[in-house]
Amino acid sequence: MDTEAELTQRGHSSPGTGEGRPRFALSGLRAFMTWRRAGVLGVVCTAFLLLFGNFVVQPFLIPSRSMEPTLKVGDRVLVNKLAYRFGSRPARGDVVVFDGTGSFVPERAGAGANPVAGVLEDVGSALGLGEPSDTDFVKRVVGVGGDDIVCCDAGGRIKVNGVALAEPYLYPGDAPSKVPFRIVVPLGTLWVMGDHRSQSRDSRDHLGEPGGGMVPVEKVIGRADWVGWPVSRWGATRQDAAAAAGLGGGHG
């Protein structure tokens, strides 16, 4: 019997429970690798959602009653950012989210906000977790570039290019507008209004200001195509006012 060889082999692997320490070390390494993978996966998923939200579809929290009954406070709409990326332009009847800087809110000279807080707000907004920016608005396109819009005809309806709008999306009991106006929408801009006209500050409220309440097309973030939350309100938001009025889907 080769006793010396046997002792030599056992000597290389610590006797009894001596293998415990290497096992604990291996277990700790595996746990570290598991957490590391989870961390990397979390970062990758967050980066993907940020890219997806910035360039494809972004959730947007509805903060006010201005678009009732189409959109209600607390709804999260999914904004299609590709809707106008490939030559398409906003059309009458589209519900759009836009940056109102320079049209609905004044330009801010040298905003001194905390850059870290700004980044966190942008991340929360892109993921649909936080309040929307106070410069972002959601309204319905009523007129596009070149449209002649009059409020109101003898029946109390808004007329676009001489044709009365049928607006089935209006909040029950609301008049199309209690503010009379007549405007021609400049090319490259939009005239927008809320569906809950009595609760909406929209293009009408900025008539006497620089820009006259017109929203530049390049300020449109995307088209609010779907309600994604709550589940009970899943569905599309788009109702084409142009088709209802027989105006066709004109673009400006």
C-alpha atoms as one frame of an Amber mdcrd trajectory, in Angstrom:
protein
   0.000   0.000   0.000   1.396   3.395  -1.006   0.694   5.207   2.284   3.085
   8.056   1.513   1.358   8.799  -1.768  -2.040   8.769  -0.042  -0.845  11.197
   2.663   0.693  13.419   0.025  -2.606  13.585  -1.896  -4.548  14.351   1.288
  -1.996  16.947   2.234  -2.733  18.937  -0.916  -6.390  19.139   0.040  -6.723
  20.201   3.650  -7.990  17.365   5.865 -11.496  17.174   7.277 -13.504  20.337
   6.658 -10.554  22.358   5.529 -12.254  22.991   2.128 -14.756  25.322   3.835
 -12.781  28.482   3.313 -12.401  28.085  -0.452 -16.145  27.291  -0.657 -17.084
  30.448   1.239 -14.790  32.464  -1.005 -16.347  30.898  -4.099 -19.837  31.509
  -2.746 -19.016  35.160  -2.058 -17.566  35.545  -5.537 -20.692  34.055  -7.074
 -22.899  36.377  -5.046 -20.800  39.355  -6.128 -21.020  38.299  -9.758 -24.799
  37.841  -9.420 -25.233  41.340  -7.979 -22.871  42.734 -10.571 -24.881  41.153
 -13.382 -28.098  42.483 -11.850 -26.560  45.967 -11.623 -25.324  45.862 -15.209
 -28.720  44.577 -16.368 -30.451  47.399 -14.473 -28.194  50.012 -16.068 -28.715
  48.526 -19.537 -32.512  48.404 -19.089 -32.595  51.991 -17.807 -30.426  53.178
 -20.697 -32.685  51.350 -23.159 -35.817  52.913 -21.646 -34.215  56.362 -21.749
 -33.241  55.953 -25.397 -36.662  54.508 -26.227 -38.384  57.348 -24.365 -36.236
  60.034 -25.959 -36.544  58.834 -29.534 -39.541  56.480 -29.961 -42.355  56.521
 -27.385 -42.415  58.552 -24.178 -44.977  58.325 -21.367 -46.492  61.682 -20.432
 -48.486  62.342 -17.258 -51.640  64.436 -17.723 -51.575  67.129 -15.012 -54.787
  69.094 -15.681 -58.407  68.920 -16.851 -57.801  70.865 -20.064 -58.166  67.819
 -22.340 -61.192  66.177 -20.724 -62.960  63.965 -21.598 -60.288  62.649 -24.010
 -57.585  62.738 -21.335 -58.123  62.875 -17.584 -55.907  63.997 -14.723 -53.505
  61.171 -13.871 -53.693  59.483 -17.283 -50.361  58.463 -18.743 -50.399  58.880
 -22.479 -47.841  57.347 -24.796 -46.376  60.023 -27.032 -45.358  58.780 -30.461
 -42.123  60.634 -31.214 -41.759  59.052 -34.661 -45.109  60.403 -35.888 -43.558
  63.497 -37.474 -39.973  62.340 -38.010 -40.179  61.146 -41.617 -41.840  63.976
 -43.482 -45.281  63.786 -41.867 -46.655  66.945 -40.292 -49.235  67.497 -37.539
 -52.778  67.397 -38.896 -56.046  68.849 -37.686 -57.451  66.643 -34.967 -54.090
  65.342 -33.729 -53.501  65.462 -29.977 -49.931  66.686 -29.608 -47.439  67.260
 -26.816 -45.238  70.283 -27.417 -42.660  72.533 -25.805 -44.466  75.812 -25.183
 -41.301  77.853 -24.645 -41.652  81.031 -26.654 -45.332  80.492 -27.415 -47.184
  79.537 -24.222 -44.443  80.473 -21.743 -41.748  83.143 -22.148 -38.174  82.307
 -22.992 -36.019  82.037 -19.884 -32.684  83.800 -19.962 -29.948  81.736 -18.331
 -31.889  79.289 -16.191 -29.865  78.726 -13.017 -31.346  75.373 -12.059 -29.297
  72.676 -10.346 -27.878  70.583 -13.232 -28.148  67.339 -11.221 -31.781  68.061
 -10.387 -32.363  68.862 -14.050 -30.920  65.523 -15.157 -33.047  63.657 -12.608
 -36.153  65.495 -13.794 -35.335  64.643 -17.406 -34.861  60.965 -16.495 -38.130
  60.886 -14.548 -39.950  62.585 -17.403 -38.484  60.227 -20.023 -39.575  57.211
 -17.980 -43.004  58.694 -17.243 -42.370  58.616 -13.494 -42.345  62.318 -12.708
 -44.407  65.410 -13.363 -44.047  66.784 -16.892 -41.929  69.862 -17.415 -43.778
  73.124 -16.775 -43.013  74.087 -20.378 -44.653  70.982 -21.891 -48.308  71.056
 -22.925 -50.844  68.694 -24.490 -53.523  70.130 -26.794 -55.467  69.297 -29.930
 -54.498  70.735 -33.306 -57.404  72.809 -34.639 -55.566  74.679 -37.386 -52.399
  74.180 -39.420 -50.333  76.582 -41.522 -52.456  78.584 -43.959 -55.799  77.890
 -42.252 -58.288  80.719 -41.796 -59.997  80.095 -38.440 -63.068  81.995 -37.259
 -64.998  81.834 -34.019 -67.798  81.561 -34.217 -70.518  81.102 -36.837 -74.242
  81.617 -36.227 -74.442  78.111 -34.760 -71.639  78.792 -32.298 -69.186  76.548
 -34.153 -65.579  77.215 -35.116 -65.061  77.503 -38.863 -61.853  76.496 -40.624
 -61.486  77.717 -44.195 -65.208  78.436 -44.279 -66.269  74.987 -43.061 -67.809
  74.506 -39.604 -65.955  72.048 -37.396 -67.777  69.079 -35.937 -66.060  68.552
 -32.584 -67.412  65.384 -30.945 -64.499  65.366 -28.485 -65.565  68.560 -26.676
 -66.364  68.358 -22.966 -70.152  67.977 -22.563 -71.781  71.360 -22.130 -68.743
  73.349 -23.297 -69.066  75.878 -26.101 -66.415  75.620 -28.842 -65.164  78.974
 -27.564 -66.543  81.924 -25.627 -63.675  84.045 -26.922 -64.332  85.374 -30.438
 -61.354  85.427 -32.790 -60.314  85.314 -36.407 -56.790  84.349 -37.323 -54.795
  83.014 -40.244 -52.279  80.422 -39.066 -48.765  81.243 -40.345 -46.994  78.511
 -42.273 -44.916  76.232 -40.060 -47.119  76.813 -37.008 -50.205  75.332 -35.341
 -53.305  76.689 -33.626 -54.088  74.399 -30.693 -56.940  74.166 -28.199 -57.953
  71.948 -25.300 -61.016  69.704 -25.481 -62.319  71.120 -22.171 -62.533  74.626
 -23.570 -63.739  76.293 -20.367 -60.755  74.827 -18.447 -58.062  75.200 -21.087
 -55.450  77.905 -21.481 -54.508  77.493 -25.109 -53.789  79.481 -28.266 -56.741
  81.800 -27.534 -55.110  83.016 -24.317 -51.908  84.097 -26.068 -53.363  86.046
 -28.989 -51.892  89.364 -27.861 -48.483  87.972 -26.955 -45.362  87.435 -29.089
 -46.133  84.571 -31.459 -49.875  85.177 -31.160 -50.547  81.793 -29.584 -49.107
  79.888 -32.545 -46.977  76.822 -31.783 -44.022  76.256 -34.147 -44.139  72.790
 -35.670 -40.524  72.161 -34.650 -41.589  72.535 -31.006 -43.898  69.514 -31.248
 -42.484  66.631 -29.198 -44.818  63.997 -30.594 -48.389  62.819 -31.074 -50.275
  61.472 -28.054 -51.662  58.337 -29.661 -52.609  56.095 -26.742 -53.637  56.123
 -23.111 -51.308  53.596 -21.466 -52.481  53.949 -17.875 -54.753  53.291 -16.045
 -55.651  49.960 -17.607 -59.361  50.802 -17.508 -58.691  53.653 -19.969 -56.471
  51.856 -22.469 -57.151  53.018 -25.987 -56.347  55.425 -28.805 -56.800  59.170
 -28.369 -56.826  60.367 -31.957 -60.074  61.721 -33.328 -59.634  63.516 -36.590
 -61.458  66.842 -36.471 -60.583  67.407 -40.119 -62.332  64.240 -41.234 -65.348
  65.066 -39.076 -65.586  68.500 -40.696 -64.923  67.202 -44.194 -61.795  69.339
 -44.427 -59.320  66.623 -45.317 -56.049  66.104 -43.500 -54.342  69.348 -44.449
 -50.828  70.000 -43.232 -48.983  73.204 -42.576
